[in-house]
Amino acid sequence: MDPPHVMLPLLALLILAAAADPAGASEPGIAVDFDTDVLPILTRSGCNAGACHGAAAGRGGFSLSLYGGDPAADYAAIARELKGRRVNPGRPNDSLLLLKSTESIGHGGGPVLEFDGQAHRLLRRWIAAGAVRSPSRSLIGLTVTPERRTVPVNQATPLRALAQYDDGTERDVTRWTSFTAEDPAVVRVEADADPAAPTAAALRPGRHVVVARHRDRVHAVELIAPRVGAAPDLSAVGRANFIDDHVLAALADLHLPASPPAGDAAFLRRVTLGLTGRLPTPAIAETFLADRDPDKRAKRVDALLASEAFVQYWTHQLAELLRVRPREPGGADAQAYHEWLADRLREGAGLDSIVRAALRATGDARENGPPNFHRVGGDPRGRAEFVSEALMGVRLRCANCHNHPLDRWTQDDFHGLAASLARFKAGSVVRPDPGAEVLHPGTGEPARPKLPGGAYLAAGDDGPEALADWLVSPENPYLAEAFVNRLWKALIGRGLVEPADDFRATNPATHPALLKELANDFVAHGYDLRHTLRTIALSAAYARSAAALPGNAADDRFLSHFPRTPLPPAALADAVTDVLGVGERYGDAPPGTRAVELADATAASLTLDLLGRCGREESCESTATPDGLRKGLHLFNGPWLNARITAPNGRLRTLLAAGTSPEKIVERFYLVALTRKPTASEAAHWTAELAGISDEAARTTFLEDFVWGLLTCDEFVTNH
């Protein structure tokens, strides 16, 4: 027997068919459009989401493209499969599309449409009109308001979505747009009571994101909820450059007070680790702390940027980004690549020239560095994943099997980029391979070379050359924004966009205008790493104390105070070497080689493994953190510290052999490890402890324990 609603009187059906719907498709003479009226309903209802029929294998024998990314395929699945049983123009209410979505008959996903609701009526009207697809317009844009708004905690903010079409029309599609809190624990979205008038409210202070989706378009709504209470007076807080204007504007919006400037010792340690991955030497620290020159910080930054230690550390940083690792026995390829990067940094080459040289490179990868660029990722699709992540900060791999679910990227973008990078044979010798092709899984045909989000390349165009031109074009934000974000993260500890390789519409920057200005400034100064690092390092925001105030202790991203950040594995390993005065061996590397100097990311080292080094097989920006327990046991009990603290040629034994007093030994280790002398209370504590030990052997054991404690304390293992 038919479900009860199928037996509705004819008059009732006619009334329902004529009822107005918010999409405007039921106006007299206006047909319901499959692409712009029907598909948004399926997206709003979750029918074509990855957890339902939008999954790669579909569900229950019914497969739709993810979020309506392929309207033609969706129409075929709905109107043509099962001999048309999913739609029944003669008896619309018997259509499986309606029966299952209202769970009038069994549906594993439960009811997703209200019977006789506006969505249900619109679908029924489309079916009754013949269930045809004759596109009358295409969706070309979506405007969601507000984009970014400062609102009090718990105040409901109205949300609205307007769709733009290629016929010049614009419609309010709020009802057919889903709004989802990125973190439901901190944002309440209310849309069920009145889908045409949804609201969002922040439940606690901070910056919160609501993701708006209309068919396959997504946008982020940012709600800035200030801390409860009066806004702090930031008028007296220092400003050194444009970075501070943006940072202080955000602090004002959030009612966050700014911590005072850091002292000279904290700044010196922070900037030396940030720019060179090393601790300041005691001699440099003592000279800097005694210097009364008001420009001494700028001069120290310039000296660090001009140092060989800077070249070594930033070669290491670039090598991690570009996944430099041996692919040949003996590692000559990695060594050549590493040395080439170091030479470019010594010369002051801009990032644009480095990228151009790498993308265009051919030749013997064992003798020349740049050809190794094309060996990362293996096949062309792997190269496309690598290039998009490393050079664009975009996880384009999410568009391999279907259009990107959280951004604008399509399968054509991904496979078009792969086709642009395919024309190389990337063995030990990288050679052109003009006939290489990449099959597009959606068409089964060779993919057309294409710039991501841009134009298809003409026949005969050089893919890597065109890609290089596109990446370094001043009009293209991806390379510059991705890279200044990484420079910011290297110095601050957290990117303006985090993770740094996940730029997307639904993952906005904490300071969007600052990111753009940093990128524009980077391009205007020839993609010069040193210029941008100097700009960041000399900002008042960078020089802020790490000590939190009562009003900003919960802030972990807006620079009301400087964040404490764990030292990277190589920097921590080298810092321990500097403090103890005893080096560590890394595989077959010559004695004295520092961790940041290693060209071979696979060099044998239990220490680096336990500290969480990246093996560079995949993006180092997505590498999981090391096992905290194993790392802790290594720090507390392993020979990495204990054997070297007691080494005869180490710093401690050398000071003891020279007759240095225990109090002076304590002071010396503070200076070399923490770039400061003990405070008065710390000095009094250690003096009192040592005064109670008369036996020389016991005093030595006590000092060994003191050094061990210093090297495992939070102040040492973090940059702050």
C-alpha positions as CSV (number, residue, x, y, z in Angstrom):
1,M,0.0,0.0,0.0
2,D,1.2,3.5,-0.7
3,P,2.2,5.6,2.3
4,P,-0.6,7.8,3.6
5,H,0.7,11.0,2.0
6,V,0.5,9.5,-1.5
7,M,-3.3,9.5,-1.1
8,L,-3.7,13.2,-0.6
9,P,-6.5,14.7,-2.6
10,L,-5.7,16.2,-5.9
11,L,-6.6,19.7,-4.7
12,A,-4.1,19.5,-1.9
13,L,-1.4,18.4,-4.3
14,L,-2.1,21.3,-6.5
15,I,-2.0,23.7,-3.6
16,L,1.3,22.3,-2.4
17,A,2.8,22.4,-5.9
18,A,1.9,26.1,-6.2
19,A,3.3,27.0,-2.7
20,A,6.1,29.6,-2.7
21,D,9.6,28.4,-2.0
22,P,12.5,30.5,-0.9
23,A,14.6,29.7,-3.9
24,G,12.2,31.6,-6.1
25,A,11.8,28.6,-8.4
26,S,8.1,28.3,-7.8
27,E,7.2,31.7,-9.2
28,P,4.9,31.5,-12.2
29,G,6.8,30.7,-15.4
30,I,10.1,30.0,-13.5
31,A,11.3,26.4,-13.7
32,V,13.1,24.6,-11.0
33,D,16.8,24.3,-12.0
34,F,18.5,21.1,-11.0
35,D,22.0,22.6,-10.6
36,T,21.1,25.7,-8.6
37,D,17.9,24.6,-6.9
38,V,18.0,20.9,-6.3
39,L,21.6,20.3,-5.6
40,P,21.8,22.9,-2.8
41,I,19.0,21.1,-1.0
42,L,20.9,17.8,-1.1
43,T,24.0,19.6,0.2
44,R,22.1,21.4,2.9
45,S,20.5,18.1,4.0
46,G,23.8,16.3,4.1
47,C,22.8,13.8,1.4
48,N,26.0,14.3,-0.7
49,A,28.4,14.6,2.3
50,G,31.3,12.2,2.6
51,A,29.5,10.4,5.4
52,C,26.5,9.7,3.2
53,H,26.0,9.3,-0.6
54,G,28.9,11.6,-1.3
55,A,31.4,9.0,-0.1
56,A,33.7,7.6,-2.8
57,A,31.7,4.3,-2.9
58,G,28.3,6.0,-2.2
59,R,25.9,4.4,0.2
60,G,23.1,1.9,-0.2
61,G,23.8,1.6,-3.9
62,F,23.3,5.4,-4.4
63,S,26.3,7.5,-5.2
64,L,26.5,11.3,-5.5
65,S,29.4,13.6,-6.2
66,L,30.8,15.2,-3.0
67,Y,28.7,18.3,-2.3
68,G,27.4,18.5,-5.8
69,G,30.7,19.0,-7.5
70,D,29.6,17.0,-10.6
71,P,26.0,18.0,-11.5
72,A,25.9,15.9,-14.6
73,A,26.8,12.8,-12.8
74,D,24.4,13.6,-10.0
75,Y,21.6,14.1,-12.4
76,A,22.3,10.7,-14.1
77,A,22.3,9.0,-10.7
78,I,19.0,10.5,-9.6
79,A,17.0,10.6,-12.8
80,R,18.4,7.7,-14.9
81,E,19.7,5.0,-12.6
82,L,17.3,2.2,-11.4
83,K,15.3,2.8,-14.6
84,G,14.2,6.2,-13.2
85,R,12.7,4.8,-10.0
86,R,14.3,7.5,-7.9
87,V,12.0,10.1,-9.6
88,N,8.5,9.5,-10.9
89,P,7.1,12.5,-12.8
90,G,3.7,10.8,-13.2
91,R,3.4,10.2,-9.5
92,P,5.9,12.5,-7.8
93,N,5.1,11.3,-4.3
94,D,6.1,7.8,-5.2
95,S,9.6,8.9,-6.1
96,L,12.3,7.2,-4.0
97,L,14.1,10.5,-3.7
98,L,11.1,11.8,-1.6
99,L,10.1,8.6,0.1
100,K,13.5,7.9,1.5
101,S,14.5,11.4,2.4
102,T,11.4,11.7,4.6
103,E,11.8,8.1,5.7
104,S,8.3,7.3,4.5
105,I,10.0,4.0,3.6
106,G,13.2,2.6,5.1
107,H,16.2,4.9,4.9
108,G,19.4,4.1,6.8
109,G,20.2,7.8,7.2
110,G,16.9,8.6,9.0
111,P,14.6,11.5,7.9
112,V,16.6,14.4,6.3
113,L,13.6,16.3,4.9
114,E,10.4,17.3,6.5
115,F,7.4,16.0,4.7
116,D,5.7,18.9,3.0
117,G,8.4,21.3,4.1
118,Q,9.8,23.8,1.6
119,A,12.6,21.6,0.5
120,H,10.3,18.7,0.0
121,R,7.8,20.8,-2.0
122,L,10.6,22.2,-4.2
123,L,11.9,18.7,-5.0
124,R,8.4,17.4,-5.7
125,R,7.8,20.4,-8.1
126,W,11.0,19.6,-10.0
127,I,10.0,16.0,-10.3
128,A,6.4,16.8,-11.4
129,A,7.8,19.1,-14.1
130,G,9.6,16.1,-15.6
131,A,12.8,16.0,-13.5
132,V,14.8,17.5,-16.3
133,R,18.2,19.1,-16.3
134,S,18.5,22.0,-18.6
135,P,20.9,24.4,-16.8
136,S,19.6,28.0,-17.1
137,R,22.3,29.5,-14.9
138,S,25.5,28.6,-13.1
139,L,26.6,29.4,-9.6
140,I,29.7,31.7,-9.9
141,G,29.9,33.2,-6.4
142,L,28.8,33.1,-2.9
143,T,28.8,36.0,-0.4
144,V,28.4,35.1,3.3
145,T,27.9,37.8,5.9
146,P,29.3,38.6,8.2
147,E,32.8,37.6,7.1
148,R,34.4,38.8,10.4
149,R,32.6,40.4,13.3
150,T,33.4,41.4,16.8
151,V,30.5,40.4,19.1
152,P,30.0,39.9,22.8
153,V,30.0,36.5,24.3
154,N,26.6,34.8,23.9
155,Q,25.2,37.4,21.5
156,A,23.4,35.8,18.6
157,T,24.8,37.0,15.2
158,P,22.5,36.7,12.1
159,L,24.0,34.8,9.2
160,R,23.2,35.3,5.6
161,A,24.3,33.8,2.3
162,L,23.8,35.4,-1.2
163,A,24.5,33.4,-4.4
164,Q,25.6,35.0,-7.6
165,Y,24.9,33.4,-11.0
166,D,26.3,33.8,-14.5
167,D,23.0,35.3,-15.7
168,G,23.6,38.4,-13.6
169,T,21.1,37.5,-10.9
170,E,21.6,37.2,-7.2
171,R,19.5,35.4,-4.7
172,D,19.3,34.9,-0.9
173,V,20.2,31.3,-0.4
174,T,20.5,31.4,3.4
175,R,17.9,28.7,3.8
176,W,19.8,26.4,1.5
177,T,23.2,27.0,3.2
178,S,24.5,24.9,6.0
179,F,26.3,26.7,8.9
180,T,28.5,24.6,11.1
181,A,30.7,25.6,14.0
182,E,34.3,24.5,13.6
183,D,34.2,23.8,17.4
184,P,30.7,23.2,18.7
185,A,32.0,23.5,22.2
186,V,32.7,27.2,21.8
187,V,30.1,28.3,19.2
188,R,26.4,27.7,19.2
189,V,24.7,27.7,15.7
190,E,20.9,27.8,15.6
191,A,19.3,27.1,12.3
192,D,16.7,24.4,12.8
193,A,13.9,26.6,14.1
194,D,14.1,28.9,11.1
195,P,16.6,27.9,8.4
196,A,16.1,31.2,6.7
197,A,17.3,33.1,9.7
198,P,20.2,31.2,11.3
199,T,22.4,32.7,14.0
200,A,25.7,31.9,15.7
201,A,26.9,32.9,19.1
202,A,30.4,32.6,20.7
203,L,30.2,30.9,24.0
204,R,33.6,32.1,25.3
205,P,36.1,34.8,24.4
206,G,38.4,34.3,21.5
207,R,38.3,33.9,17.7
208,H,35.9,31.3,16.5
209,V,35.0,30.0,13.0
210,V,31.7,29.0,11.5
211,V,31.9,27.2,8.1
212,A,29.1,28.1,5.6
213,R,28.5,25.7,2.7
214,H,26.2,26.2,-0.2
215,R,26.4,23.3,-2.7
216,D,30.1,23.0,-3.3
217,R,31.1,26.5,-2.2
218,V,32.5,27.1,1.3
219,H,33.2,30.3,3.3
220,A,34.4,31.0,6.8
221,V,32.6,33.3,9.2
222,E,34.8,34.6,12.0
223,L,33.4,35.7,15.3
224,I,35.7,37.7,17.5
225,A,34.4,37.6,21.1
226,P,36.3,40.0,23.4
227,R,37.3,39.1,26.9
228,V,34.6,40.3,29.4
229,G,35.4,43.6,30.9
230,A,36.8,47.0,29.8
231,A,39.2,47.1,26.9
232,P,42.8,47.6,28.1
233,D,44.6,50.8,27.3
234,L,47.2,49.9,24.6
235,S,48.1,53.5,23.7
236,A,51.4,53.3,25.5
237,V,52.4,49.9,24.0
238,G,55.4,50.1,21.7
239,R,55.1,50.0,17.9
240,A,58.1,49.3,15.8
241,N,56.6,48.6,12.4
242,F,53.4,47.6,10.6
243,I,53.3,44.2,12.3
244,D,52.6,45.9,15.6
245,D,49.6,47.9,14.1
246,H,47.9,44.6,13.2
247,V,48.8,42.8,16.4
248,L,47.6,45.6,18.6
249,A,44.4,46.0,16.6
250,A,43.6,42.3,17.3
251,L,44.5,42.7,21.0
252,A,42.2,45.7,21.2
253,D,39.3,43.7,19.5
254,L,39.7,40.9,22.0
255,H,40.3,43.1,25.1
256,L,43.7,41.4,25.7
257,P,46.3,43.4,27.6
258,A,49.9,43.3,26.2
259,S,52.7,41.9,28.4
260,P,55.7,44.2,28.8
261,P,58.8,44.0,26.6
262,A,61.2,41.1,27.3
263,G,64.5,41.8,28.9
264,D,67.8,41.8,27.0
265,A,68.7,38.3,28.1
266,A,65.4,36.8,27.0
267,F,65.5,38.7,23.7
268,L,69.0,37.6,22.9
269,R,68.4,33.9,23.6
270,R,65.1,34.0,21.7
271,V,66.4,35.7,18.5
272,T,69.6,33.7,18.4
273,L,67.7,30.5,18.6
274,G,65.1,31.7,16.1
275,L,67.6,32.9,13.4
276,T,70.5,30.4,13.9
277,G,69.1,27.5,15.9
278,R,71.9,28.0,18.4
279,L,72.3,29.5,21.9
280,P,74.3,32.7,22.2
281,T,77.8,32.1,23.4
282,P,78.7,33.3,26.9
283,A,81.0,35.9,25.4
284,I,78.3,37.3,23.2
285,A,75.8,37.2,26.0
286,E,78.0,39.1,28.4
287,T,78.9,41.7,25.8
288,F,75.3,42.2,24.7
289,L,74.0,42.5,28.3
290,A,76.6,45.1,29.2
291,D,76.1,47.1,26.0
292,R,74.1,50.4,26.5
293,D,73.7,51.2,22.8
294,P,69.9,51.7,22.1
295,D,70.3,50.1,18.7
296,K,72.0,47.0,20.0
297,R,69.1,44.7,19.3
298,A,68.9,45.7,15.6
299,K,72.7,45.4,15.3
300,R,72.6,41.9,16.8
301,V,69.8,40.8,14.5
302,D,71.8,42.1,11.5
303,A,74.9,40.2,12.7
304,L,72.9,37.0,13.1
305,L,71.4,37.3,9.6
306,A,74.9,37.8,8.2
307,S,76.4,34.8,10.0
308,E,77.3,31.4,8.7
309,A,75.2,29.9,11.5
310,F,72.2,31.6,9.9
311,V,73.0,29.9,6.6
312,Q,73.4,26.5,8.2
313,Y,70.1,26.7,10.2
314,W,68.0,28.1,7.3
315,T,69.5,25.5,4.9
316,H,68.2,22.9,7.4
317,Q,64.8,24.7,7.4
318,L,64.6,24.7,3.6
319,A,65.8,21.1,3.4
320,E,62.9,20.1,5.7
321,L,60.4,22.0,3.6
322,L,61.8,20.6,0.3
323,R,62.1,17.1,1.8
324,V,65.8,16.7,1.1
325,R,66.9,13.2,1.8
326,P,69.1,10.5,0.2
327,R,67.6,8.6,-2.7
328,E,71.0,7.2,-3.9
329,P,73.5,5.0,-2.0
330,G,76.0,7.2,-0.3
331,G,73.7,10.2,-0.3
332,A,75.6,12.2,-2.9
333,D,72.2,13.5,-4.2
334,A,71.1,14.9,-0.8
335,Q,74.6,16.4,-0.2
336,A,74.5,18.2,-3.6
337,Y,71.0,19.5,-2.9
338,H,71.9,20.7,0.6
339,E,75.0,22.5,-0.6
340,W,73.1,24.2,-3.4
341,L,70.5,25.5,-1.0
342,A,73.3,26.7,1.3
343,D,75.0,28.5,-1.5
344,R,71.8,30.3,-2.5
345,L,71.4,31.5,1.0
346,R,74.9,32.8,1.2
347,E,74.4,34.7,-2.0
348,G,71.2,36.2,-0.7
349,A,69.1,34.7,-3.5
350,G,65.4,35.4,-3.4
351,L,62.9,32.6,-2.9
352,D,61.5,33.3,-6.3
353,S,64.9,32.5,-8.0
354,I,65.3,29.3,-5.9
355,V,61.8,28.1,-6.9
356,R,62.4,28.9,-10.6
357,A,65.7,27.0,-10.6
358,A,64.2,24.0,-8.9
359,L,61.1,23.7,-11.1
360,R,63.1,24.0,-14.3
361,A,66.0,21.8,-13.3
362,T,67.2,18.7,-15.2
363,G,70.4,16.8,-15.0
364,D,72.3,14.4,-12.8
365,A,70.8,14.6,-9.3
366,R,74.0,13.2,-7.8
367,E,76.0,16.2,-9.0
368,N,73.5,19.0,-9.1
369,G,71.1,20.0,-6.4
370,P,68.0,21.3,-8.2
371,P,67.1,18.2,-10.2
372,N,66.3,16.5,-6.9
373,F,63.2,18.7,-6.6
374,H,61.4,16.5,-9.2
375,R,62.3,13.3,-7.4
376,V,60.1,14.1,-4.4
377,G,56.7,12.4,-4.4
378,G,57.6,9.7,-6.9
379,D,54.9,9.8,-9.5
380,P,53.3,13.0,-11.0
381,R,50.4,12.9,-8.5
382,G,52.9,12.7,-5.7
383,R,54.8,15.6,-7.1
384,A,51.6,17.6,-7.4
385,E,50.9,16.9,-3.7
386,F,54.4,18.0,-2.8
387,V,54.5,21.1,-4.9
388,S,51.1,22.3,-3.7
389,E,52.0,21.8,0.0
390,A,55.5,23.1,-0.2
391,L,55.1,26.1,-2.6
392,M,51.4,27.0,-2.1
393,G,50.7,25.9,1.5
394,V,47.7,24.0,0.1
395,R,46.7,20.4,0.6
396,L,45.7,19.9,-3.0
397,R,45.7,16.1,-2.5
398,C,42.2,16.5,-1.1
399,A,41.1,17.1,-4.7
400,N,42.5,13.8,-6.1
401,C,39.4,11.7,-5.9
402,H,36.8,14.5,-5.7
403,N,36.7,18.2,-5.5
404,H,38.2,19.6,-2.3
405,P,35.5,19.4,0.4
406,L,36.7,22.5,2.3
407,D,38.0,24.8,-0.5
408,R,37.7,25.9,-4.1
409,W,40.0,23.2,-5.6
410,T,38.7,20.8,-8.2
411,Q,39.9,17.4,-9.5
412,D,40.8,19.3,-12.7
413,D,43.1,21.5,-10.6
414,F,44.9,18.5,-9.0
415,H,45.3,16.4,-12.0
416,G,46.0,19.4,-14.2
417,L,48.9,20.2,-11.9
418,A,50.1,16.6,-12.0
419,A,50.0,16.7,-15.8
420,S,52.1,19.9,-15.7
421,L,54.7,18.2,-13.6
422,A,54.6,14.8,-15.4
423,R,57.0,15.5,-18.2
424,F,60.1,14.4,-16.4
425,K,61.8,11.1,-15.9
426,A,62.9,11.5,-12.4
427,G,65.6,8.9,-11.9
428,S,69.2,9.5,-10.9
429,V,69.3,11.7,-14.0
430,V,66.3,13.9,-14.4
431,R,65.3,14.1,-18.1
432,P,62.4,15.7,-20.0
433,D,59.7,13.3,-21.0
434,P,57.4,15.2,-23.4
435,G,55.0,12.4,-24.0
436,A,54.2,11.6,-20.4
437,E,50.5,11.8,-19.4
438,V,48.4,11.6,-16.3
439,L,44.9,10.0,-16.5
440,H,42.1,12.0,-15.0
441,P,40.0,9.6,-12.9
442,G,36.8,11.5,-13.6
443,T,37.1,11.2,-17.4
444,G,39.4,8.3,-18.0
445,E,41.2,10.6,-20.4
446,P,44.6,12.3,-20.2
447,A,44.4,15.3,-17.9
448,R,45.0,18.7,-19.5
449,P,48.0,20.5,-17.9
450,K,46.5,23.3,-15.8
451,L,47.5,26.0,-13.2
452,P,45.6,25.4,-9.9
453,G,42.5,27.6,-10.0
454,G,43.6,29.1,-13.3
455,A,43.9,28.5,-17.0
456,Y,44.6,25.3,-18.9
457,L,48.0,25.4,-20.6
458,A,48.2,25.6,-24.3
459,A,49.6,22.7,-26.3
460,G,53.4,22.9,-26.3
461,D,53.6,25.0,-23.1
462,D,56.4,24.1,-20.7
463,G,54.4,23.0,-17.6
464,P,57.2,23.7,-15.0
465,E,58.1,27.0,-16.6
466,A,54.5,28.2,-16.7
467,L,54.0,27.0,-13.1
468,A,57.1,29.0,-12.0
469,D,55.9,32.1,-13.8
470,W,52.5,31.7,-12.1
471,L,53.9,31.1,-8.6
472,V,56.2,34.1,-8.6
473,S,53.7,36.5,-10.2
474,P,53.0,39.4,-7.9
475,E,49.3,38.8,-8.5
476,N,49.6,35.3,-7.1
477,P,49.4,35.2,-3.3
478,Y,50.1,31.6,-2.7
479,L,53.9,31.3,-2.7
480,A,54.5,34.6,-0.8
481,E,51.8,34.0,1.8
482,A,52.7,30.4,2.4
483,F,56.4,31.4,2.9
484,V,56.0,34.4,5.1
485,N,53.6,32.3,7.2
486,R,56.5,29.8,7.7
487,L,58.9,32.5,8.5
488,W,56.5,33.8,11.1
489,K,56.1,30.3,12.6
490,A,59.9,29.8,12.7
491,L,60.3,32.9,14.9
492,I,57.0,32.9,16.8
493,G,56.3,29.2,17.1
494,R,52.9,29.2,15.5
495,G,51.8,30.3,12.0
496,L,49.3,33.0,11.2
497,V,47.7,30.0,9.4
498,E,48.1,26.7,11.2
499,P,49.0,24.0,10.0
500,A,51.3,25.9,7.7
501,D,50.6,23.7,4.7
502,D,46.8,23.9,5.1
503,F,45.7,27.3,3.6
504,R,42.1,27.1,2.7
505,A,38.9,29.2,2.8
506,T,37.7,27.4,6.0
507,N,41.0,27.9,7.9
508,P,41.5,31.7,8.0
509,A,44.6,33.4,9.3
510,T,44.5,34.8,12.8
511,H,45.6,38.1,11.4
512,P,44.4,38.1,7.7
513,A,45.5,41.7,6.9
514,L,48.9,41.2,8.5
515,L,49.5,38.0,6.4
516,K,48.7,40.0,3.2
517,E,50.9,42.9,4.2
518,L,53.8,40.6,5.1
519,A,53.4,38.8,1.8
520,N,53.3,42.0,-0.2
521,D,56.3,43.4,1.6
522,F,58.2,40.1,1.0
523,V,57.5,40.3,-2.8
524,A,58.4,44.0,-2.9
525,H,61.8,43.2,-1.4
526,G,62.6,40.5,-3.9
527,Y,61.4,37.5,-1.9
528,D,64.3,38.1,0.5
529,L,64.1,35.8,3.5
530,R,66.5,38.0,5.6
531,H,64.4,41.1,5.0
532,T,61.1,39.5,6.3
533,L,62.9,37.7,9.2
534,R,64.4,41.0,10.2
535,T,61.0,42.8,10.0
536,I,59.5,40.2,12.3
537,A,62.4,40.1,14.7
538,L,62.5,43.8,15.2
539,S,58.8,44.2,15.8
540,A,57.6,45.1,19.3
541,A,55.3,42.1,19.2
542,Y,58.3,39.7,18.8
543,A,60.1,41.4,21.6
544,R,57.2,41.0,24.1
545,S,57.8,39.1,27.3
546,A,56.7,35.4,27.6
547,A,55.4,36.2,31.0
548,A,51.6,36.2,30.8
549,L,49.3,38.6,32.6
550,P,46.1,37.6,34.4
551,G,44.1,39.0,31.4
552,N,46.1,37.2,28.6
553,A,47.2,33.9,30.1
554,A,44.8,31.9,27.9
555,D,46.0,33.5,24.6
556,D,48.0,31.1,22.5
557,R,48.0,32.9,19.1
558,F,47.5,36.7,19.2
559,L,50.9,37.7,20.7
560,S,49.6,39.4,23.8
561,H,52.7,37.6,25.3
562,F,55.4,35.6,23.5
563,P,54.5,31.9,23.3
564,R,56.8,29.3,24.8
565,T,57.7,26.9,22.0
566,P,59.6,23.6,22.2
567,L,62.9,23.7,20.5
568,P,63.0,21.8,17.2
569,P,64.8,18.4,17.6
570,A,68.0,19.5,15.8
571,A,68.2,22.8,17.7
572,L,67.7,21.1,21.0
573,A,70.3,18.5,20.3
574,D,72.8,21.2,19.4
575,A,71.9,23.3,22.4
576,V,72.7,20.4,24.7
577,T,76.1,19.9,22.9
578,D,76.8,23.6,23.4
579,V,76.0,23.5,27.1
580,L,77.9,20.3,27.9
581,G,80.8,21.0,25.6
582,V,80.7,17.4,24.3
583,G,79.5,16.6,20.8
584,E,77.4,13.8,19.5
585,R,78.1,11.5,16.5
586,Y,75.5,11.3,13.7
587,G,75.9,8.3,11.6
588,D,78.9,8.5,9.4
589,A,79.1,12.3,9.6
590,P,82.5,13.7,10.6
591,P,83.1,14.4,14.3
592,G,81.9,17.8,15.2
593,T,79.0,17.9,12.8
594,R,76.1,19.6,14.3
595,A,72.5,18.3,13.9
596,V,71.4,21.3,11.8
597,E,74.3,20.7,9.4
598,L,73.3,17.2,8.5
599,A,72.5,16.8,4.8
600,D,71.3,13.2,5.5
601,A,68.0,13.3,7.3
602,T,68.3,9.5,7.8
603,A,71.8,9.6,9.5
604,A,71.7,7.2,12.4
605,S,70.8,8.9,15.7
606,L,68.7,7.5,18.4
607,T,68.7,11.0,20.0
608,L,67.2,12.7,17.0
609,D,64.7,9.9,16.5
610,L,63.5,10.2,20.1
611,L,63.4,14.0,20.0
612,G,61.0,13.7,17.0
613,R,63.0,14.6,13.9
614,C,61.3,14.5,10.6
615,G,62.4,11.8,8.2
616,R,61.2,14.0,5.2
617,E,59.3,11.2,3.5
618,E,56.2,13.4,3.9
619,S,55.6,17.0,4.9
620,C,57.5,17.9,8.0
621,E,54.6,20.3,8.8
622,S,52.3,17.4,9.3
623,T,54.6,15.0,11.1
624,A,53.2,13.6,14.3
625,T,54.9,14.6,17.6
626,P,57.2,12.1,19.1
627,D,56.2,9.7,21.9
628,G,56.3,11.9,25.0
629,L,57.1,9.1,27.3
630,R,60.0,7.8,25.3
631,K,61.3,11.3,24.9
632,G,61.0,12.0,28.6
633,L,62.8,8.8,29.5
634,H,65.6,9.6,27.1
635,L,66.0,13.0,28.7
636,F,65.7,11.8,32.3
637,N,67.6,8.5,32.2
638,G,69.4,8.1,28.8
639,P,73.1,8.4,28.1
640,W,72.4,11.3,25.9
641,L,72.6,13.6,29.0
642,N,74.1,11.5,31.7
643,A,77.2,10.2,29.9
644,R,78.1,13.6,28.6
645,I,77.5,15.5,31.8
646,T,80.2,13.3,33.4
647,A,82.5,13.2,30.4
648,P,86.1,14.1,31.3
649,N,86.4,16.6,28.5
650,G,83.0,18.2,29.1
651,R,82.3,21.7,30.5
652,L,81.6,20.6,34.0
653,R,84.7,18.4,34.5
654,T,86.8,21.1,32.8
655,L,85.5,23.8,35.2
656,L,86.1,21.5,38.2
657,A,89.6,20.7,37.1
658,A,90.4,24.4,36.8
659,G,89.4,24.9,40.4
660,T,86.3,27.0,39.7
661,S,84.1,27.4,42.7
662,P,80.8,25.6,42.8
663,E,78.9,29.0,42.9
664,K,80.8,30.2,39.8
665,I,80.0,26.9,38.0
666,V,76.3,27.4,38.7
667,E,76.5,30.9,37.4
668,R,78.4,29.8,34.3
669,F,75.9,27.1,33.4
670,Y,73.0,29.5,33.8
671,L,74.7,31.9,31.4
672,V,75.5,29.3,28.7
673,A,72.1,27.5,29.0
674,L,69.6,30.2,29.8
675,T,71.6,33.4,28.7
676,R,71.2,34.9,32.1
677,K,72.7,34.8,35.5
678,P,70.8,33.3,38.4
679,T,68.3,35.6,40.1
680,A,69.1,36.7,43.7
681,S,66.7,34.0,45.1
682,E,68.2,31.3,42.8
683,A,71.7,32.2,43.7
684,A,70.8,32.1,47.4
685,H,69.2,28.7,47.0
686,W,72.2,27.1,45.3
687,T,74.6,28.7,47.8
688,A,72.6,27.3,50.7
689,E,72.4,23.9,49.1
690,L,76.2,23.8,48.4
691,A,77.1,25.0,51.8
692,G,75.7,21.9,53.4
693,I,78.0,19.6,51.3
694,S,81.5,19.2,52.6
695,D,82.6,16.1,50.7
696,E,84.2,16.9,47.3
697,A,82.7,13.7,45.6
698,A,79.3,14.5,46.9
699,R,79.6,18.1,45.7
700,T,80.5,16.9,42.2
701,T,77.5,14.6,42.2
702,F,75.3,17.5,43.3
703,L,76.7,19.7,40.5
704,E,76.0,16.9,38.0
705,D,72.4,16.7,39.2
706,F,72.2,20.5,38.9
707,V,73.3,20.5,35.3
708,W,70.9,17.6,34.5
709,G,68.1,19.6,36.1
710,L,69.0,22.7,34.1
711,L,69.0,20.8,30.8
712,T,65.5,19.3,31.4
713,C,63.8,22.4,32.7
714,D,61.1,24.1,30.6
715,E,63.2,27.3,30.4
716,F,65.9,25.4,28.6
717,V,64.0,23.1,26.3
718,T,61.8,25.9,24.9
719,N,62.3,29.2,23.1
720,H,60.5,31.9,24.9
